[in-house]
Amino acid sequence: MLQKIALLAAVALPLWNIPLIVRIIRRRSSRDISPYWAYGVWVCILLMMPYTFASNDVVLKVFNIMNVILFTLVVIFVTAYRKE
């Protein structure tokens, strides 16, 4: 039961990146989001990938895969909509 709840949370938590992406698109700007923050989080997520794939923990794998996909989109939109 606990693993099912954790798996649901592992899928749901990265989905909170979608409203951030939508806000960037609607405003046509990512000025209020630090690119250093976005790239820093993204690099940390990518550095976790080797350990995640070596692990037998399904929840960790699902969480990392979801995070890699959705946070990569955040980084793409932060970069694309950056106006300096």
C-alpha positions as CSV (number, residue, x, y, z in Angstrom):
1,M,0.0,0.0,0.0
2,L,2.8,2.4,0.9
3,Q,4.6,1.7,-2.3
4,K,1.4,2.5,-4.4
5,I,1.0,5.8,-2.6
6,A,4.7,6.7,-3.1
7,L,4.4,5.7,-6.8
8,L,1.4,8.0,-7.2
9,A,3.3,10.8,-5.5
10,A,6.3,10.1,-7.7
11,V,4.2,10.6,-10.8
12,A,2.2,13.6,-9.4
13,L,5.0,15.7,-8.0
14,P,6.8,16.4,-11.2
15,L,3.5,17.3,-12.8
16,W,3.6,20.6,-10.9
17,N,6.1,21.7,-13.5
18,I,3.3,22.0,-16.1
19,P,1.7,25.1,-14.5
20,L,5.1,26.7,-14.5
21,I,5.6,26.0,-18.2
22,V,2.0,27.2,-18.9
23,R,2.7,30.5,-17.0
24,I,5.9,31.1,-19.0
25,I,4.1,30.5,-22.3
26,R,1.2,32.8,-21.3
27,R,3.4,35.6,-20.1
28,R,5.9,35.0,-23.0
29,S,8.6,35.6,-20.5
30,S,10.7,33.7,-17.9
31,R,12.2,36.8,-16.4
32,D,11.1,35.9,-12.9
33,I,12.8,32.5,-13.0
34,S,16.5,32.4,-12.5
35,P,18.3,30.5,-15.2
36,Y,21.0,29.5,-12.6
37,W,18.3,27.9,-10.5
38,A,16.7,26.1,-13.5
39,Y,20.1,24.8,-14.8
40,G,21.2,23.9,-11.2
41,V,18.1,21.8,-10.5
42,W,18.3,20.2,-13.9
43,V,22.0,19.2,-13.6
44,C,21.3,17.7,-10.1
45,I,18.4,15.7,-11.6
46,L,20.6,14.5,-14.4
47,L,23.4,13.6,-12.0
48,M,21.0,11.4,-10.0
49,M,20.1,9.3,-13.1
50,P,22.9,6.8,-13.0
51,Y,22.1,5.9,-9.3
52,T,18.4,5.8,-10.1
53,F,18.8,3.3,-12.9
54,A,21.1,1.1,-10.8
55,S,18.5,1.0,-8.0
56,N,15.8,-1.6,-7.7
57,D,13.4,1.0,-6.3
58,V,10.6,1.4,-8.8
59,V,9.3,4.6,-7.1
60,L,12.7,6.3,-7.4
61,K,13.0,5.3,-11.0
62,V,9.6,6.6,-11.9
63,F,10.2,9.8,-10.0
64,N,13.5,10.4,-11.7
65,I,12.2,9.7,-15.2
66,M,9.2,12.0,-14.7
67,N,11.5,14.7,-13.3
68,V,14.0,14.4,-16.2
69,I,11.2,14.7,-18.8
70,L,9.2,17.6,-17.2
71,F,12.1,19.6,-15.8
72,T,13.9,19.4,-19.2
73,L,10.8,21.1,-20.6
74,V,11.1,23.7,-17.9
75,V,14.7,24.4,-18.8
76,I,13.8,24.6,-22.5
77,F,11.0,27.1,-21.9
78,V,13.0,29.2,-19.4
79,T,15.8,29.4,-22.0
80,A,13.5,30.0,-25.0
81,Y,11.5,32.7,-23.2
82,R,14.4,34.5,-21.6
83,K,14.4,38.2,-22.5
84,E,17.5,40.2,-21.5
